[in-house]
Amino acid sequence: MNNAERYDLVAGEIEGRIAMPKESAILLQETIREYGSPYIEIGTLYGGTAILAALMGVRVYAIDPMDGYNTTGNRDPINNLTPVRAILERNLDYFGVQISMFEHRHPPFPKALKDFSFGVGLIDGRHDLESALADYDALKGRCDCLVFDNTEVRGVAEVVEQAYSEGWILKSTVTAEIRPKQTVETRVLSK
C-alpha cells in the first residue's frame, strides 16, 4: 500500500478525522520511511497520524492529554466530537494497531520516555507559542527529524524560526488548501 492509499484508507474509516491534510500526511509518511523508527507525536487527537505510522510497521509513541479539543469548549470544530481516549482506542482496535500512548500534559516530558531517542517527531499539539515551544524543547534533543504541522499559525512559525536559529535545516515544505482561502502548511526539519 502506498502513502496516498494508506491515507485514504484511514481517512475514510477513522472515527473523528486525521488532523492533517492528505499532502501533509504523505510528507509525514515519506519522512518516517526515510528516518525510521521509533516515531513520536505530540498531539494525537483521534489517532490518525499515529495509525498511519503504525500501519507502516514502525514503533509509535504518542503524547496527548486527551482532554478534548483546544479552543472550542472541548469540541472539535470540524466534526463537533469531543476527542477522548475511548475514540482513540476504538480507532486503534479498528485498524488493528498498537501504540504506546501517554495520556499526559507536558512539560514535563513523560519520565518513561526520558532516555528514548526517535527517528521522527511530529509536533502537532496546541498551536500557541508557549505550547509549540514546549513541544519543540521536549523533542529537539531526542529526534533526528522534526515535522511541524500548522506552520502557518504564528506561534508554530515562531518556534520553527527558533529551530532554524539553533541549526535545524528545512528539508521539505508542503502547503495544502483545506477549505477555500484556508491553507495548512507542514515543514520537515533535520539536523
C-alpha positions as CSV (number, residue, x, y, z in Angstrom):
1,M,0.0,0.0,0.0
2,N,1.4,3.4,-0.9
3,N,1.3,6.5,1.2
4,A,-1.8,8.0,-0.5
5,E,-3.7,4.7,-0.3
6,R,-2.9,4.4,3.4
7,Y,-4.1,7.9,4.0
8,D,-7.3,7.3,2.0
9,L,-7.9,4.1,4.0
10,V,-7.5,5.7,7.4
11,A,-9.3,9.0,6.4
12,G,-12.3,7.0,5.1
13,E,-12.7,4.7,8.1
14,I,-11.5,6.6,11.2
15,E,-13.9,7.8,13.8
16,G,-13.2,11.5,14.0
17,R,-10.7,12.6,11.4
18,I,-7.0,12.7,10.6
19,A,-5.9,16.1,11.8
20,M,-3.7,16.7,8.8
21,P,-4.4,17.2,5.1
22,K,-3.5,14.4,2.7
23,E,-0.5,16.2,1.2
24,S,1.0,16.7,4.7
25,A,0.3,13.1,5.7
26,I,2.0,11.9,2.6
27,L,5.1,14.0,3.5
28,L,5.0,12.7,7.1
29,Q,4.9,9.1,5.9
30,E,7.8,9.8,3.4
31,T,9.8,11.3,6.3
32,I,9.1,8.3,8.6
33,R,10.2,5.9,5.8
34,E,13.4,7.9,5.4
35,Y,14.3,8.4,9.1
36,G,12.8,5.2,10.5
37,S,11.6,4.0,13.9
38,P,10.7,4.8,16.5
39,Y,8.2,7.6,15.8
40,I,6.8,10.0,18.4
41,E,4.0,12.6,18.1
42,I,2.8,15.3,20.4
43,G,-0.9,15.9,19.7
44,T,-2.8,12.7,18.7
45,L,-6.5,13.8,18.7
46,Y,-8.2,10.7,17.2
47,G,-5.0,8.8,16.4
48,G,-5.0,9.3,12.6
49,T,-1.3,10.1,12.1
50,A,-0.3,7.5,14.8
51,I,-2.3,4.9,12.9
52,L,-0.7,5.8,9.6
53,A,2.8,5.3,11.2
54,A,1.8,2.1,12.9
55,L,0.4,0.7,9.6
56,M,3.9,1.4,8.2
57,G,5.3,-1.0,10.8
58,V,7.1,1.5,12.9
59,R,7.0,1.7,16.7
60,V,4.7,4.6,17.7
61,Y,4.7,6.7,20.8
62,A,2.1,9.4,21.3
63,I,1.6,12.1,23.9
64,D,-1.7,13.9,24.3
65,P,-3.7,14.9,27.4
66,M,-6.8,13.5,25.8
67,D,-8.9,16.2,27.4
68,G,-10.8,17.5,24.4
69,Y,-10.1,20.0,21.6
70,N,-8.0,23.0,22.4
71,T,-10.1,26.0,21.5
72,T,-13.8,25.2,21.3
73,G,-15.1,24.1,24.7
74,N,-13.6,20.6,24.1
75,R,-15.5,20.0,20.9
76,D,-13.7,19.6,17.6
77,P,-14.9,22.5,15.3
78,I,-14.6,20.2,12.2
79,N,-16.9,17.4,13.4
80,N,-18.3,18.5,16.7
81,L,-16.9,15.4,18.5
82,T,-15.1,15.6,21.8
83,P,-11.7,13.8,21.3
84,V,-11.4,11.4,24.2
85,R,-9.3,8.3,24.8
86,A,-12.3,5.9,24.1
87,I,-12.4,7.2,20.5
88,L,-8.7,6.8,20.1
89,E,-8.9,3.2,21.5
90,R,-11.8,2.3,19.1
91,N,-9.7,3.6,16.2
92,L,-6.6,1.6,17.2
93,D,-8.7,-1.5,17.6
94,Y,-10.5,-1.0,14.3
95,F,-7.2,-0.7,12.4
96,G,-5.6,-3.5,14.4
97,V,-2.6,-1.4,15.5
98,Q,-0.9,-0.7,18.8
99,I,0.8,2.5,20.0
100,S,2.4,3.5,23.3
101,M,0.0,6.2,24.4
102,F,0.9,8.7,27.1
103,E,-2.2,10.5,28.3
104,H,-0.1,13.4,29.7
105,R,0.1,17.1,29.5
106,H,3.7,18.2,29.4
107,P,6.1,19.7,30.4
108,P,7.5,17.7,31.9
109,F,8.2,15.1,29.3
110,P,6.9,11.6,30.4
111,K,9.5,10.0,32.7
112,A,9.1,6.7,30.9
113,L,10.5,8.2,27.7
114,K,13.3,10.3,29.2
115,D,16.1,8.2,27.8
116,F,14.5,7.5,24.4
117,S,15.5,8.8,21.0
118,F,13.4,8.8,17.9
119,G,13.8,8.9,14.1
120,V,10.9,11.3,13.6
121,G,8.9,13.6,15.9
122,L,5.7,15.2,14.9
123,I,4.8,18.5,16.7
124,D,1.0,18.9,16.3
125,G,-0.3,19.8,19.7
126,R,-1.7,23.2,20.7
127,H,-0.6,25.9,18.3
128,D,0.1,28.8,20.6
129,L,3.7,29.9,21.1
130,E,4.1,28.5,24.6
131,S,2.7,25.1,23.8
132,A,4.6,24.7,20.5
133,L,7.8,25.8,22.2
134,A,7.3,23.2,25.0
135,D,6.8,20.5,22.3
136,Y,9.9,21.6,20.4
137,D,12.0,21.7,23.6
138,A,10.8,18.2,24.5
139,L,11.7,16.7,21.2
140,K,14.7,18.7,19.8
141,G,17.4,16.7,21.5
142,R,15.6,13.3,21.0
143,C,14.8,13.3,17.3
144,D,16.8,13.1,14.1
145,C,14.0,14.9,12.2
146,L,11.1,17.1,13.3
147,V,7.8,17.6,11.4
148,F,5.9,20.7,12.4
149,D,2.3,20.8,11.3
150,N,0.3,24.1,11.1
151,T,3.4,26.3,10.5
152,E,1.0,28.9,9.0
153,V,0.0,29.6,12.7
154,R,2.1,32.4,14.2
155,G,3.1,30.5,17.4
156,V,4.2,27.5,15.5
157,A,6.0,29.6,12.9
158,E,7.9,31.4,15.6
159,V,9.1,28.1,17.0
160,V,10.2,27.0,13.6
161,E,12.3,30.2,13.3
162,Q,13.9,29.4,16.6
163,A,14.7,25.9,15.4
164,Y,16.4,27.4,12.3
165,S,18.5,29.6,14.6
166,E,19.5,26.5,16.6
167,G,20.8,24.7,13.5
168,W,17.8,22.8,12.2
169,I,17.6,22.9,8.4
170,L,14.5,23.0,6.3
171,K,14.2,19.7,4.4
172,S,10.8,20.0,2.9
173,T,7.6,22.0,3.0
174,V,4.0,21.3,1.8
175,T,1.0,23.6,1.7
176,A,-2.5,22.3,1.3
177,E,-5.8,24.0,0.9
178,I,-8.3,22.6,3.3
179,R,-11.1,25.0,2.6
180,P,-11.5,27.9,0.2
181,K,-8.9,30.5,1.2
182,Q,-7.6,28.5,4.1
183,T,-4.3,26.6,3.8
184,V,-2.3,24.5,6.1
185,E,1.5,24.3,5.9
186,T,3.7,21.5,7.2
187,R,7.5,21.7,7.4
188,V,10.1,19.0,7.9
189,L,13.4,20.0,9.6
190,S,16.5,17.9,10.1
191,K,19.8,18.5,12.0
